[in-house]
């Protein structure tokens, strides 16, 4: 799992504290969203909603990306000084029919809009992609002491699903037999928890005693987390039987999964690895790491290289690498030699779309990343 990105958290918290949406691009309006001439940019629809969750004292911010049937105004979602955002049609009417739904969980310190490059592409292939900002582990609100509460993160997704199923606009569009969950890093941990994974406090304590230099353990240490007194709630059973498949991209904490729960997790699982030249031990699910892959009854692994853990994040602005270096922040914009982040993203999109059986569509990744 990545450690806290102080600069990114600050930037994103400022964005989240502002208006719900940026103003339309100059010279456009809802009535004049379609250009008078030239090709029409293929875009997904986007909207936001609030999730009332019994386990939270605050509303959980949520978003949905979906295949649009009309054009409203286009704006850029998740744009900041480090990452390029993704263009979308705010509040556009959704395509009719039944659509698979994907619950999306961001990584530690991330946010729901930062993975717009993935959400928009899956939406244009026919899916509804529902994401949340997990309180306590999201941009501008991320604490080592709150991070072990992966049970709360899983419940965030279940509550978001409840909200969408009850929504008069989106509820009727959901194919209830095709509800999946996708997560990156701590989000991968979250969807494994949602699928029935049982995380054990003592197992995670022992892992961090053995691998003290791993990013997740270092992060907890910096926050003064007592590994002998991790919260009991992180072992709670939060399985959601409505989930029929999961995609876990570089999931963390898998050394803490009980063997019984791994064997019992019979639903289809796609594990995605990005490590190059070697994966981080903290997120390695092969025999050189936790070996989660071998234990799951119905799992496959898609290894996408050359890439690093951070390559899964959005496309970086040209000046971002130096900006992060000057701030002594994590090198989230530094990819391995020979790697092209847009190409890696396209391969991830294709792998996820194949696994979930989404409709093939001409990739708009290049347009969405501009």
LUMGUMAR-379087 format. One record per residue: x, y, z of N, C-alpha, C in turn; residue number from 1; residue in one letter. Coordinates in steps of 0.05 Angstrom, whole numbers, plus 5000, padded with zeros to 4 digits. Atoms other than C-alpha are relative to their C-alpha. Layout:
// LUMGUMAR-379087
> nxx_nyy_nzz_caxx_cayy_cazz_cxx_cyy_czz_num_residu
> X_Y_Z_X_Y_Z_X_Y_Z_NUM_A
...
***
This chain:
// LUMGUMAR-379087
> nxx_nyy_nzz_caxx_cayy_cazz_cxx_cyy_czz_num_residu
> 5017_4976_5000_5000_5000_5000_5018_5025_5000_1_X
> 4984_4975_4999_5027_5070_4986_4997_5014_5027_2_X
> 5002_4983_4976_5044_5114_5045_4985_5025_4994_3_X
> 5015_4976_5004_5009_5180_5055_5014_5019_4980_4_X
> 4990_4981_5020_5018_5229_4998_4992_5028_5010_5_X
> 5008_4975_4987_5019_5294_5037_4992_5021_4981_6_X
> 5006_4980_5020_5021_5339_4977_4974_4994_4986_7_X
> 5024_5007_5014_4968_5301_4940_4976_5002_5017_8_X
> 5022_4998_4981_4924_5298_5001_4991_5029_5003_9_X
> 5007_4971_4998_4928_5373_5008_4986_5010_4976_10_X
> 5012_4991_5025_4913_5385_4935_4971_4990_4998_11_X
> 5027_5011_5004_4854_5338_4935_4981_5010_5020_12_X
> 5018_4990_4980_4826_5363_5000_4990_5028_4992_13_X
> 5009_4974_5010_4824_5433_4970_4979_4997_4978_14_X
> 5019_5004_5021_4788_5406_4909_4973_4991_5012_15_X
> 5025_5010_4988_4738_5368_4952_4986_5020_5016_16_X
> 5013_4979_4983_4725_5429_4995_4986_5021_4983_17_X
> 5012_4980_5017_4704_5469_4934_4972_4991_4990_18_X
> 5026_5007_5010_4640_5465_4892_5000_4971_4992_19_X
> 5003_5029_5007_4613_5396_4876_5011_4995_4972_20_X
> 4989_5003_5027_4632_5407_4803_5014_5025_4992_21_X
> 4988_4977_5011_4678_5453_4766_4981_5013_4980_22_X
> 5017_4987_5020_4647_5504_4720_5004_4987_4973_23_X
> 4996_5011_5027_4635_5481_4648_5023_5014_4986_24_X
> 4978_4988_5015_4691_5492_4600_4991_5026_4988_25_X
> 5007_4974_5011_4694_5563_4574_4988_4998_4973_26_X
> 5013_5001_5026_4647_5575_4517_4980_4978_4996_27_X
> 5019_5021_5003_4603_5515_4531_4978_5004_5021_28_X
> 5023_5000_4982_4536_5506_4565_4985_4975_4996_29_X
> 5015_5025_5004_4487_5449_4575_4985_5000_4974_30_X
> 5014_4999_5026_4451_5473_4513_5018_4999_4976_31_X
> 4981_4999_5023_4514_5478_4471_5023_4981_5005_32_X
> 4979_5019_4993_4553_5417_4495_5012_4986_4976_33_X
> 4991_5014_5024_4558_5385_4426_5013_5019_4981_34_X
> 4987_4982_5018_4608_5418_4380_4985_5002_4974_35_X
> 5015_4996_5025_4580_5447_4316_5012_4983_4978_36_X
> 4987_5016_5021_4630_5408_4274_5022_4983_5012_37_X
> 4979_5017_4990_4682_5354_4281_4989_4976_5015_38_X
> 5009_5024_4986_4680_5287_4317_4991_5006_5028_39_X
> 5010_4996_4973_4641_5282_4382_5017_4982_5019_40_X
> 4983_5015_4981_4686_5262_4440_4983_4980_5015_41_X
> 5015_5020_4985_4662_5196_4470_5005_5003_5030_42_X
> 4998_4995_4971_4648_5208_4544_4979_4984_5015_43_X
> 5019_5013_4982_4615_5172_4601_4984_5022_5016_44_X
> 5014_4983_4981_4562_5203_4646_5012_4998_5027_45_X
> 4989_4999_4973_4580_5223_4716_4981_5015_5018_46_X
> 5016_4986_4981_4542_5243_4778_5010_4993_5028_47_X
> 4993_5005_4972_4550_5247_4854_4976_4996_5017_48_X
> 5021_5004_4981_4508_5226_4912_5011_4996_5028_49_X
> 4992_5004_4972_4510_5220_4988_4990_4973_5009_50_X
> 5007_5026_4989_4510_5154_5024_4995_5003_5030_51_X
> 5006_5001_4971_4475_5148_5091_5008_4972_5010_52_X
> 4990_5026_4991_4513_5093_5127_4998_4999_5030_53_X
> 5004_5003_4971_4494_5068_5196_5026_4999_5016_54_X
> 4975_5003_4985_4566_5055_5215_5017_5025_4999_55_X
> 4985_4975_5002_4589_5126_5199_4984_5023_5013_56_X
> 5012_4976_4988_4576_5191_5236_4996_5022_4980_57_X
> 5002_4980_5021_4581_5229_5171_4989_4987_4975_58_X
> 5008_5010_5027_4552_5223_5101_5025_4991_4985_59_X
> 4978_5010_5016_4597_5183_5055_4997_5010_4971_60_X
> 5002_4990_5028_4610_5219_4988_5002_4977_4980_61_X
> 5000_5020_5020_4594_5175_4929_4999_5012_4972_62_X
> 5002_4992_5028_4598_5179_4853_4993_4976_4983_63_X
> 5007_5021_5019_4573_5140_4794_5008_5009_4971_64_X
> 4993_4997_5028_4601_5134_4723_4982_4981_4985_65_X
> 5019_5017_5014_4554_5105_4671_4999_5006_4970_66_X
> 5003_4995_5029_4540_5098_4596_4978_5021_4996_67_X
> 5019_4978_5004_4506_5163_4575_4985_4997_4974_68_X
> 5016_5001_5024_4450_5168_4524_4995_5028_4988_69_X
> 5003_4973_5009_4452_5244_4517_5024_5016_5009_70_X
> 4977_4983_4992_4502_5301_4523_4990_5024_5016_71_X
> 5003_4976_4984_4501_5352_4578_5026_5016_4996_72_X
> 4974_4987_5003_4562_5395_4591_5023_4982_5010_73_X
> 4976_5017_4993_4631_5363_4595_5019_5016_5018_74_X
> 4980_4988_4982_4678_5377_4652_5022_4980_5005_75_X
> 4978_5018_4993_4743_5347_4677_4999_4993_5030_76_X
> 5003_5010_4973_4737_5304_4739_5028_4992_5011_77_X
> 4976_5009_4987_4795_5295_4788_5026_5013_4990_78_X
> 4977_4986_5010_4842_5345_4756_5014_5016_5022_79_X
> 4985_4984_4981_4897_5376_4799_5028_5005_4991_80_X
> 4973_4992_5009_4969_5400_4798_5019_4977_4995_81_X
> 4983_5024_5005_4997_5329_4797_4988_4982_4978_82_X
> 5012_5019_5018_4947_5287_4758_4981_5014_4980_83_X
> 5021_4993_5020_4907_5298_4694_4974_4987_5009_84_X
> 5026_5012_4994_4833_5287_4705_4988_4986_4976_85_X
> 5015_5015_5020_4781_5252_4663_4975_5015_4993_86_X
> 5024_4985_5008_4727_5287_4622_4975_4982_5002_87_X
> 5025_5014_4997_4655_5267_4634_4977_5019_4996_88_X
> 5024_4985_5004_4584_5289_4621_4984_5000_5026_89_X
> 5012_4999_4974_4554_5313_4686_4969_4998_4998_90_X
> 5029_5002_4998_4483_5289_4700_4986_4992_4974_91_X
> 5013_5008_5025_4471_5263_4629_4981_4976_5005_92_X
> 5018_5023_4998_4414_5214_4619_5016_4974_4994_93_X
> 4986_5026_5003_4437_5141_4625_4986_4984_4978_94_X
> 5012_5018_5020_4427_5089_4571_4982_4980_5015_95_X
> 5019_5018_4988_4368_5044_4584_5010_4971_5000_96_X
> 4993_5028_4999_4368_4969_4595_5013_4993_5027_97_X
> 4987_5009_4975_4404_4929_4648_5030_5000_4997_98_X
> 4971_4997_5001_4477_4942_4664_5013_4987_5024_99_X
> 4984_5009_4977_4529_4907_4707_5009_5023_5017_100_X
> 4991_4978_4982_4549_4947_4768_5026_4992_5013_101_X
> 4974_5005_4988_4620_4953_4794_5004_5019_5024_102_X
> 4993_4984_4977_4635_4978_4865_5030_5005_5000_103_X
> 4972_4994_5003_4702_5014_4864_5011_5012_5027_104_X
> 4988_4991_4975_4747_5024_4925_5028_5010_4995_105_X
> 4974_4988_5005_4806_5072_4922_5021_4990_5021_106_X
> 4979_5008_4982_4873_5060_4955_5003_5019_5024_107_X
> 4995_4984_4976_4899_5088_5021_5009_5029_4992_108_X
> 4994_4972_5007_4899_5164_5016_4990_5009_4973_109_X
> 5011_4993_5026_4865_5163_4948_4972_5010_5002_110_X
> 5028_4990_5000_4796_5185_4927_4985_4989_4976_111_X
> 5016_5012_5021_4739_5164_4882_5004_5011_4973_112_X
> 4996_4987_5026_4754_5214_4827_5028_4995_4988_113_X
> 4973_5005_5010_4828_5196_4822_5002_4976_4981_114_X
> 5000_5023_5018_4811_5131_4786_4980_5004_4977_115_X
> 5018_4994_5021_4767_5165_4735_5008_4988_4973_116_X
> 4991_5012_5025_4811_5139_4679_4990_4972_4996_117_X
> 5010_5027_5001_4787_5069_4696_4969_5000_5000_118_X
> 5029_5000_4997_4715_5085_4716_4987_5008_4974_119_X
> 5012_4990_5025_4700_5124_4652_5001_4979_4978_120_X
> 4997_5020_5021_4726_5069_4606_4981_4976_5005_121_X
> 5018_5022_4994_4687_5014_4642_4971_5008_4996_122_X
> 5027_4990_5005_4625_5057_4639_4994_5001_4970_123_X
> 5005_5000_5029_4633_5066_4564_4999_4972_4988_124_X
> 5004_5028_5009_4635_4990_4559_4975_4988_5012_125_X
> 5027_5009_4992_4567_4986_4591_4995_4997_5029_126_X
> 5003_5005_4972_4578_4985_4666_4992_5026_5015_127_X
> 5003_4979_4981_4554_5028_4723_5023_4997_5020_128_X
> 4977_5002_4982_4616_5044_4766_4994_5018_5024_129_X
> 5008_4986_4976_4599_5065_4837_5024_5001_5019_130_X
> 4976_4997_4983_4655_5093_4881_4993_5018_5024_131_X
> 5003_4983_4977_4661_5127_4949_5027_5011_5009_132_X
> 4977_4991_4985_4710_5168_4989_4998_4988_5028_133_X
> 5001_5014_4974_4725_5124_5049_5010_5019_5022_134_X
> 4991_4983_4978_4727_5169_5111_5022_4987_5016_135_X
> 4977_5010_4985_4792_5162_5149_5023_4990_4984_136_X
> 4978_5010_5017_4831_5136_5090_4999_5012_4972_137_X
> 5003_4987_5026_4815_5185_5034_5018_5025_5000_138_X
> 4983_4977_5003_4852_5246_5008_4992_5023_5019_139_X
> 5005_4979_4981_4858_5300_5061_4988_4990_5026_140_X
> 5011_5012_4976_4829_5253_5113_5009_4971_5002_141_X
> 4988_5026_5000_4876_5195_5121_5018_4996_5025_142_X
> 4987_5003_4974_4900_5169_5188_5010_4971_5003_143_X
> 4991_5027_4994_4944_5108_5206_4982_4986_5020_144_X
> 5016_5013_4979_4901_5095_5267_4972_4991_4990_145_X
> 5026_5007_5011_4837_5092_5225_5002_4980_4977_146_X
> 4997_5018_5023_4866_5051_5168_4994_4971_5006_147_X
> 5006_5029_4996_4860_4982_5201_4970_4994_5000_148_X
> 5029_5006_5000_4784_4990_5201_4990_4995_4972_149_X
> 5008_5008_5027_4777_4955_5135_4971_4991_4999_150_X
> 5028_5007_4998_4709_4931_5159_4982_5024_4993_151_X
> 5016_4976_5007_4683_5003_5154_5001_5006_4971_152_X
> 4997_4996_5028_4710_5009_5084_4981_4982_4984_153_X
> 5018_5019_5014_4673_4946_5062_4971_5008_5004_154_X
> 5027_4992_4995_4610_4971_5095_4992_5025_4984_155_X
> 5004_4977_5018_4618_5037_5056_4989_4991_4973_156_X
> 5008_5009_5026_4612_4998_4992_4972_4987_5001_157_X
> 5026_5013_4997_4552_4957_5016_4978_5022_5002_158_X
> 5019_4978_4997_4517_5022_5037_4996_5015_4974_159_X
> 5003_4986_5026_4532_5054_4969_4983_4983_4981_160_X
> 5016_5017_5017_4502_4993_4935_4971_5002_5009_161_X
> 5027_4996_4990_4440_4999_4979_4988_5026_4988_162_X
> 5010_4974_5010_4434_5072_4958_4994_4999_4970_163_X
> 5004_5001_5029_4441_5057_4884_4976_4982_4993_164_X
> 5022_5018_5005_4392_4999_4885_4973_5014_5006_165_X
> 5025_4986_4992_4340_5045_4918_4996_5025_4984_166_X
> 5002_4975_5015_4353_5103_4871_4981_4997_4977_167_X
> 5020_5004_5022_4294_5114_4823_5011_5003_4972_168_X
> 4988_4997_5027_4340_5134_4765_5018_4977_4993_169_X
> 4980_5020_5006_4395_5082_4771_4992_4972_5009_170_X
> 5008_5027_4990_4363_5025_4810_4989_4982_4979_171_X
> 5011_5017_5021_4322_4999_4751_5019_4992_4978_172_X
> 4980_5005_5021_4384_4999_4707_5020_4978_5008_173_X
> 4980_5019_4989_4423_4950_4751_4993_4971_4995_174_X
> 5003_5029_5003_4432_4877_4732_5009_4988_5027_175_X
> 4994_5008_4973_4428_4849_4802_5016_4973_5001_176_X
> 4985_5025_5002_4460_4784_4779_5029_5005_4992_177_X
> 4972_4993_5010_4524_4821_4756_5010_5023_5016_178_X
> 4989_4980_4982_4548_4861_4816_5027_4991_5009_179_X
> 4972_5007_4994_4623_4861_4825_5013_5022_5016_180_X
> 4985_4980_4985_4674_4898_4867_5029_5000_4991_181_X
> 4973_4996_5010_4741_4926_4845_5015_5019_5019_182_X
> 4985_4983_4982_4795_4955_4890_5029_5000_4994_183_X
> 4971_4997_5004_4866_4980_4887_5014_5004_5027_184_X
> 4984_4998_4976_4917_4971_4943_4983_4995_5025_185_X
> 5018_5004_4977_4878_4982_5008_4972_4995_4990_186_X
> 5026_5006_5012_4818_4981_4962_4998_4971_4992_187_X
> 5000_5029_5005_4838_4911_4941_4996_4984_5025_188_X
> 5005_5012_4974_4840_4892_5014_4970_5002_5006_189_X
> 5029_4995_4994_4770_4922_5021_4982_4981_4985_190_X
> 5018_5017_5015_4739_4882_4965_5003_4970_5007_191_X
> 4997_5027_4990_4770_4818_4991_4984_4996_5026_192_X
> 5016_5001_4976_4738_4833_5058_4970_4998_4993_193_X
> 5028_5000_5009_4672_4847_5023_4992_4972_4989_194_X
> 5006_5026_5012_4677_4779_4989_5003_4977_5019_195_X
> 4999_5021_4980_4686_4741_5054_5027_4995_5012_196_X
> 4973_5003_4988_4760_4748_5071_4999_5007_5029_197_X
> 4998_4996_4971_4774_4743_5145_5028_5009_5007_198_X
> 4974_4989_4993_4832_4788_5166_5005_4997_5029_199_X
> 4994_5006_4972_4866_4767_5230_5021_5020_5011_200_X
> 4982_4980_4987_4898_4818_5277_5027_4989_5006_201_X
> 4974_5012_4992_4952_4771_5303_5017_4994_4975_202_X
> 4985_5006_5025_4971_4751_5232_5013_5025_4989_203_X
> 4989_4975_5010_4980_4823_5211_5023_5010_5019_204_X
> 4979_4993_4981_5020_4837_5275_5026_4985_4994_205_X
> 4977_5017_5005_5066_4779_5259_5014_5007_4974_206_X
> 4989_4991_5026_5074_4802_5187_5017_5025_5003_207_X
> 4985_4975_4996_5096_4871_5209_5025_4997_5017_208_X
> 4976_5006_4985_5145_4843_5259_5021_4988_4982_209_X
> 4981_5013_5018_5176_4803_5203_5009_5018_4978_210_X
> 4993_4982_5023_5174_4856_5149_4996_5029_5009_211_X
> 5003_4973_4989_5183_4921_5187_5004_5022_4980_212_X
> 4994_4979_5019_5208_4958_5126_4979_5004_4979_213_X
> 5020_4998_5020_5145_4948_5085_4983_5026_5004_214_X
> 5013_4974_4999_5106_5011_5068_4976_5001_5018_215_X
> 5023_5000_4983_5042_4991_5103_5007_5000_5030_216_X
> 4991_5001_4972_5078_4973_5168_5013_5026_5009_217_X
> 4987_4975_4993_5120_5036_5166_4979_5022_5004_218_X
> 5021_4980_4998_5057_5078_5156_4986_4997_5027_219_X
> 5013_5004_4974_5024_5047_5217_5019_5008_5023_220_X
> 4980_4992_4979_5088_5056_5258_5001_5030_5004_221_X
> 4999_4971_4999_5090_5130_5241_4976_5011_5014_222_X
> 5024_4991_4986_5019_5136_5268_4998_4990_5028_223_X
> 5001_5010_4973_5036_5102_5333_4981_4977_5004_224_X
> 5018_5022_4998_4992_5042_5318_5012_4978_5016_225_X
> 4991_5022_4983_4999_4987_5371_4992_4974_4987_226_X
> 5007_5025_5014_5003_4921_5333_4989_4979_5019_227_X
> 5011_5019_4980_4986_4884_5397_4971_5006_5007_228_X
> 5027_4992_4993_4921_4922_5403_4986_5012_4975_229_X
> 5015_4992_5024_4893_4928_5332_4970_4997_5006_230_X
> 5028_5001_4994_4818_4940_5331_4987_4973_4994_231_X
> 5014_5025_5004_4775_4878_5340_4983_5000_4975_232_X
> 5020_4998_5022_4727_4904_5287_5012_4992_4973_233_X
> 4988_5007_5026_4778_4891_5231_4996_4971_4994_234_X
> 5005_5029_5005_4762_4817_5240_4970_4994_4995_235_X
> 5028_5005_5003_4687_4827_5231_4993_4988_4973_236_X
> 5010_5012_5024_4649_4787_5179_4982_5021_4986_237_X
> 5015_4980_5015_4626_4839_5128_4994_4991_4972_238_X
> 5005_5010_5026_4614_4794_5069_4973_5009_4990_239_X
> 5025_4991_5013_4561_4820_5021_4993_4979_4979_240_X
> 5006_5022_5018_4527_4761_4986_4990_5010_4972_241_X
> 5009_4989_5026_4504_4807_4929_5023_5002_4980_242_X
> 4976_4998_5017_4576_4809_4903_5005_4974_4987_243_X
> 4996_5025_5014_4587_4757_4849_5028_4996_4989_244_X
> 4973_5003_5008_4659_4771_4830_5016_5024_5009_245_X
> 4983_4977_4991_4718_4815_4850_5025_5002_4984_246_X
> 4974_4994_5011_4780_4847_4821_5016_5014_5021_247_X
> 4983_4988_4980_4836_4861_4870_5027_5007_4987_248_X
> 4976_4990_5012_4893_4904_4842_5021_5006_5022_249_X
> 4978_4996_4980_4957_4898_4884_4988_5003_5028_250_X
> 5012_4997_4974_4917_4885_4948_5020_4997_5023_251_X
> 4983_5001_4976_4949_4897_5016_4989_4982_5021_252_X
> 5008_5015_4976_4946_4859_5081_4993_4971_4995_253_X
> 5009_5027_5006_4936_4792_5047_5014_4978_5017_254_X
> 4987_5018_4981_4986_4759_5095_4983_4995_5024_255_X
> 5017_5002_4977_4933_4770_5148_4974_4985_4996_256_X
> 5024_5015_5006_4878_4731_5113_5001_4971_5012_257_X
> 5001_5028_4990_4857_4666_5148_4997_4981_4977_258_X
> 5001_5021_5021_4866_4603_5107_4971_4990_4996_259_X
> 5028_5009_5002_4794_4582_5122_4984_5018_4982_260_X
> 5015_4981_5016_4766_4645_5092_5009_5001_4971_261_X
> 4990_5001_5027_4811_4641_5031_4988_4976_4985_262_X
> 5011_5024_5013_4788_4570_5015_4970_5003_4995_263_X
> 5029_4997_5002_4715_4590_5026_4992_5022_4980_264_X
> 5006_4979_5019_4720_4648_4977_4999_4989_4971_265_X
> 5003_5015_5024_4693_4610_4917_4992_5017_4976_266_X
> 5009_4984_5023_4669_4668_4874_5024_5007_4982_267_X
> 4977_4993_5018_4712_4688_4813_5015_5024_5010_268_X
> 4983_4978_4991_4771_4731_4832_5022_5005_4978_269_X
> 4978_4992_5017_4818_4769_4785_5020_5016_5017_270_X
> 4978_4985_4986_4884_4790_4818_5017_5013_4979_271_X
> 4983_4985_5020_4924_4843_4781_5025_5009_5014_272_X
> 4974_4992_4990_4998_4853_4794_5014_5019_4981_273_X
> 4987_4980_5016_5040_4911_4770_5030_5001_5005_274_X
> 4973_4997_4991_5108_4898_4801_5021_4996_4978_275_X
> 4978_5002_5018_5170_4910_4760_5023_5017_5010_276_X
> 4992_5028_5007_5225_4890_4764_4990_4979_5019_277_X
> 5011_5019_4981_5199_4858_4827_4977_5013_5015_278_X
> 5022_4988_4985_5133_4868_4864_5007_5007_5028_279_X
> 4997_4994_4972_5129_4900_4931_4991_4976_5017_280_X
> 5007_5023_4983_5127_4846_4985_4972_5005_5012_281_X
> 5025_4994_4987_5067_4881_5017_4975_4994_4983_282_X
> 5023_5005_5018_5023_4870_4955_5005_4977_4981_283_X
> 4993_5023_5017_5054_4807_4926_4982_4976_5007_284_X
> 5019_5022_4995_5001_4752_4920_5010_4973_4989_285_X
> 4989_5024_5011_5047_4701_4887_5016_4985_5022_286_X
> 4985_5017_4981_5092_4648_4919_5022_5016_5014_287_X
> 4979_4984_4988_5145_4701_4933_4989_5020_5021_288_X
> 5013_4983_4981_5094_4739_4976_4981_4984_5018_289_X
> 5020_5014_4983_5030_4718_5013_4990_4974_4988_290_X
> 5009_5024_5015_5015_4665_4959_4969_4997_5001_291_X
> 5029_5001_5001_4941_4684_4961_4990_4987_4975_292_X
> 5009_5011_5026_4935_4664_4888_4996_4970_5002_293_X
> 5001_5029_4999_4949_4591_4903_4977_4990_5018_294_X
> 5020_5008_4981_4898_4589_4960_4972_5004_4991_295_X
> 5027_4994_5009_4838_4618_4925_4990_4979_4980_296_X
> 5010_5021_5017_4794_4565_4892_4995_5008_4971_297_X
> 5009_4992_5027_4773_4607_4832_5013_5027_4992_298_X
> 4986_4975_5005_4826_4659_4820_5019_4998_4976_299_X
> 4980_4998_5021_4869_4682_4762_5017_5025_5005_300_X
> 4982_4978_4996_4927_4730_4759_5007_5013_4973_301_X
> 4992_4985_5023_4940_4784_4707_5024_5017_5009_302_X
> 4977_4984_4993_5011_4810_4713_5006_5019_4977_303_X
> 4997_4980_5020_5020_4875_4675_5026_5015_5005_304_X
> 4973_4988_4997_5092_4900_4665_5009_5013_4974_305_X
> 4987_4990_4977_5134_4941_4663_4984_5022_5014_306_X
> 5016_4981_4984_5098_4980_4718_5008_4998_5029_307_X
> 4997_5001_4971_5101_4997_4791_4973_5003_5013_308_X
> 5025_4997_4985_5048_5001_4845_4987_5026_4993_309_X
> 5011_4974_5004_5039_5075_4832_4991_5005_4971_310_X
> 5008_4997_5027_5030_5065_4757_4970_4999_4997_311_X
> 5029_5002_5001_4958_5049_4772_4986_5027_5004_312_X
> 5012_4973_4996_4946_5122_4792_4998_5014_4973_313_X
> 5006_4986_5024_4925_5174_4741_5025_5009_4985_314_X
> 4979_4990_5016_4967_5203_4685_5010_5026_5013_315_X
> 4988_4977_4986_5016_5255_4713_5006_5023_4981_316_X
> 4992_4976_5016_5029_5325_4689_5030_5001_4997_317_X
> 4971_5001_5005_5098_5338_4660_5017_5010_5023_318_X
> 4985_4989_4978_5120_5379_4720_4997_4985_5026_319_X
> 5008_5012_4975_5092_5332_4772_5023_4985_5014_320_X
> 4978_5016_4989_5154_5288_4781_5019_5018_5016_321_X
> 4982_4981_4986_5198_5347_4800_4986_5012_5024_322_X
> 5015_4989_4978_5143_5377_4843_5000_4982_5024_323_X
> 5000_5019_4978_5138_5314_4884_5028_4996_5012_324_X
> 4972_5002_4990_5214_5309_4889_5007_5023_5018_325_X
> 4994_4976_4985_5219_5380_4914_4985_4999_5027_326_X
> 5016_5003_4976_5165_5365_4966_5008_4976_5017_327_X
> 4991_5024_4987_5202_5301_4986_4976_4981_5005_328_X
> 5024_5017_4998_5137_5263_4973_5006_4974_4985_329_X
> 4997_5026_5013_5127_5193_4946_5002_5004_4970_330_X
> 4996_4997_5029_5150_5183_4873_4977_4988_4984_331_X
> 5024_5013_5012_5079_5168_4849_4999_5005_4970_332_X
> 5000_4994_5029_5095_5196_4780_5025_4989_4986_333_X
> 4976_5012_5011_5160_5157_4770_4995_4970_4993_334_X
> 5005_5027_5009_5149_5094_4729_5026_4986_4992_335_X
> 4975_5014_5007_5200_5039_4713_5008_5006_4971_336_X
> 4990_4995_5027_5244_5046_4652_4986_4983_4980_337_X
> 5014_5014_5021_5208_5027_4589_4970_4999_5004_338_X
> 5029_5001_4995_5139_5036_4620_4986_5025_4989_339_X
> 5017_4978_5009_5084_5079_4590_4974_4998_5015_340_X
> 5023_5002_4982_5029_5094_4640_4974_4997_4985_341_X
> 5025_5002_5015_4974_5104_4588_4997_4972_4988_342_X
> 5001_5027_5011_4992_5037_4556_4993_4980_5022_343_X
> 5006_5018_4978_4990_5002_4624_4971_5003_5008_344_X
> 5029_4995_4994_4922_5034_4638_4983_4985_4980_345_X
> 5016_5013_5021_4895_5008_4572_5000_4970_5004_346_X
> 4999_5029_4995_4919_4938_4589_4983_4992_5024_347_X
> 5017_5005_4977_4886_4942_4657_4971_5000_4993_348_X
> 5028_4998_5009_4821_4965_4626_4991_4976_4985_349_X
> 5007_5024_5016_4821_4908_4576_4998_4975_5017_350_X
> 5001_5024_4983_4837_4856_4629_4975_4999_5017_351_X
> 5024_4998_4983_4781_4880_4675_4975_4995_4983_352_X
> 5023_5003_5017_4732_4885_4618_4996_4971_4991_353_X
> 5002_5028_5007_4747_4814_4595_4990_4983_5023_354_X
> 5008_5016_4977_4741_4786_4664_4971_5003_5008_355_X
> 5027_4994_4993_4675_4820_4677_4980_4996_4977_356_X
> 5017_5005_5023_4648_4804_4608_4986_5025_4990_357_X
> 5012_4975_5010_4636_4877_4589_5002_5001_4970_358_X
> 5001_4997_5029_4619_4896_4518_5026_5013_4990_359_X
> 4977_4988_5012_4678_4910_4474_4993_5027_4988_360_X
> 5005_4973_5011_4684_4983_4453_5026_5012_4992_361_X
> 4976_4985_5007_4734_5027_4417_5011_5015_5024_362_X
> 4989_4987_4976_4781_5052_4471_5000_5030_4996_363_X
> 4999_4971_5000_4773_5125_4487_5021_5009_5020_364_X
> 4981_4993_4979_4831_5123_4536_5017_5024_4992_365_X
> 4983_4978_5008_4873_5171_4494_4985_5026_5003_366_X
> 5016_4976_4998_4816_5221_4491_4995_5007_5029_367_X
> 5006_4995_4972_4799_5214_4565_5024_5010_5015_368_X
> 4976_4993_4985_4872_5225_4585_5011_5027_4990_369_X
> 4989_4975_5010_4882_5289_4545_4991_5023_5017_370_X
***
